[in-house]
């Protein structure tokens, strides 16, 4: 599974892009395919993962956002940075909704989300993402 981390970063970028400029759900598969083909220099080995998690996370956003909101204390969803929200949406999808045989374990999902937050988020993003996902793991 070479470059699963890079593929996960691309999923977060795709979910973030969709949150800024959403397309109709009927166009989601074509949009994901275009995003992959335009933004990756990777082999297609993780393309299935990218499509499954990217499309899955977006189609489950109402349930995922409800889960995230239940984990926020003294914080409103509207205050969550869009990058952090994309990271959380992907991680919560993998933790709670992923049904494939190669589903990563809890520690991998949290670690990867924190690493992506370090790369793309603000200064406090890694600790924020880690805190929310730690709560998600307990519930």
C-alpha positions as CSV (number, residue, x, y, z in Angstrom):
1,X,0.0,0.0,0.0
2,X,2.6,2.6,-1.0
3,X,1.6,6.2,-0.4
4,X,-1.6,5.6,1.5
5,X,-0.7,8.7,3.5
6,X,-0.5,10.8,0.3
7,X,-3.8,9.3,-0.9
8,X,-5.4,10.3,2.5
9,X,-4.1,13.8,2.1
10,X,-5.7,13.9,-1.4
11,X,-9.0,12.7,0.2
12,X,-8.9,15.6,2.7
13,X,-8.1,18.1,-0.1
14,X,-11.0,16.7,-2.2
15,X,-13.4,16.9,0.8
16,X,-12.2,20.4,1.5
17,X,-12.6,21.5,-2.1
18,X,-16.1,20.0,-2.2
19,X,-17.0,22.0,1.0
20,X,-15.9,25.2,-0.7
21,X,-17.4,24.4,-4.1
22,X,-19.9,21.6,-3.9
23,X,-21.2,19.7,-6.9
24,X,-24.4,17.8,-7.1
25,X,-24.2,14.3,-5.6
26,X,-25.0,12.8,-9.0
27,X,-21.8,14.4,-10.3
28,X,-19.6,13.4,-7.3
29,X,-18.0,10.2,-8.8
30,X,-17.0,12.1,-11.9
31,X,-15.7,15.0,-9.8
32,X,-13.7,12.6,-7.6
33,X,-12.2,10.8,-10.7
34,X,-11.2,14.2,-12.2
35,X,-9.7,15.3,-9.0
36,X,-7.6,12.1,-8.7
37,X,-6.4,12.3,-12.3
38,X,-5.6,16.0,-12.1
39,X,-3.8,16.0,-8.7
40,X,-1.9,12.8,-8.4
41,X,1.3,11.5,-9.7
42,X,0.8,8.3,-7.8
43,X,0.1,4.9,-9.3
44,X,-3.6,4.0,-9.3
45,X,-3.0,1.5,-6.5
46,X,-4.8,3.7,-4.0
47,X,-7.3,5.2,-6.4
48,X,-10.0,2.8,-5.2
49,X,-9.3,3.9,-1.6
50,X,-9.4,7.6,-2.6
51,X,-12.7,7.2,-4.4
52,X,-14.3,5.1,-1.7
53,X,-13.4,7.3,1.2
54,X,-13.8,10.7,-0.6
55,X,-17.2,9.9,-2.0
56,X,-18.2,8.1,1.1
57,X,-17.3,11.0,3.4
58,X,-19.1,13.5,1.3
59,X,-22.3,11.4,1.0
60,X,-22.3,10.9,4.8
61,X,-21.6,14.6,5.7
62,X,-24.9,15.1,7.5
63,X,-24.3,12.1,9.8
64,X,-20.6,12.9,10.1
65,X,-21.3,16.5,11.0
66,X,-23.8,15.4,13.6
67,X,-21.2,13.2,15.2
68,X,-18.6,16.0,15.1
69,X,-21.0,18.4,16.6
70,X,-21.8,16.0,19.5
71,X,-18.1,16.0,20.3
72,X,-17.7,19.7,20.4
73,X,-17.9,21.3,23.8
74,X,-18.4,25.1,24.1
75,X,-17.7,25.3,20.4
76,X,-20.0,25.7,17.3
77,X,-19.6,23.9,14.0
78,X,-19.5,27.3,12.3
79,X,-16.3,28.1,14.2
80,X,-14.4,25.0,13.0
81,X,-11.9,25.9,10.4
82,X,-12.8,24.4,7.0
83,X,-9.4,22.5,6.8
84,X,-9.9,21.0,10.2
85,X,-13.5,20.1,9.3
86,X,-12.3,18.3,6.2
87,X,-9.8,16.4,8.2
88,X,-12.3,15.4,10.8
89,X,-14.9,14.4,8.2
90,X,-12.5,12.0,6.6
91,X,-11.3,10.6,9.9
92,X,-14.8,10.2,11.3
93,X,-15.9,8.5,8.1
94,X,-13.0,6.0,8.4
95,X,-13.7,5.5,12.1
96,X,-17.5,5.2,12.0
97,X,-18.7,4.5,8.4
98,X,-15.9,2.7,6.5
99,X,-17.0,-0.9,5.8
100,X,-14.1,-2.2,3.6
101,X,-11.9,-5.0,4.5
102,X,-8.8,-2.8,4.6
103,X,-10.3,-0.4,7.1
104,X,-7.4,1.2,9.1
105,X,-7.4,0.8,12.9
106,X,-8.2,3.6,15.3
107,X,-4.6,4.6,16.1
108,X,-3.7,4.9,12.4
109,X,-6.7,7.1,11.6
110,X,-6.0,9.5,14.5
111,X,-2.2,9.6,13.8
112,X,-2.8,10.3,10.1
113,X,-5.4,13.0,10.8
114,X,-3.0,14.7,13.2
115,X,-0.1,14.6,10.7
116,X,-2.4,16.1,8.0
117,X,-3.5,18.8,10.4
118,X,0.2,19.6,11.0
119,X,0.7,20.0,7.3
120,X,-2.4,21.8,6.2
121,X,-4.0,23.3,9.4
122,X,-3.3,26.2,11.6
123,X,-1.0,26.1,14.6
124,X,-3.7,24.7,17.0
125,X,-5.2,22.3,14.4
126,X,-3.2,19.2,15.4
127,X,-4.3,19.4,19.0
128,X,-7.9,20.3,18.1
129,X,-8.2,17.4,15.7
130,X,-6.5,15.0,18.1
131,X,-8.9,16.0,20.9
132,X,-12.0,15.6,18.9
133,X,-10.9,12.2,17.5
134,X,-9.8,11.0,21.0
135,X,-13.4,11.8,22.2
136,X,-14.8,10.0,19.2
137,X,-12.7,6.9,20.0
138,X,-14.2,6.9,23.6
139,X,-17.8,7.1,22.5
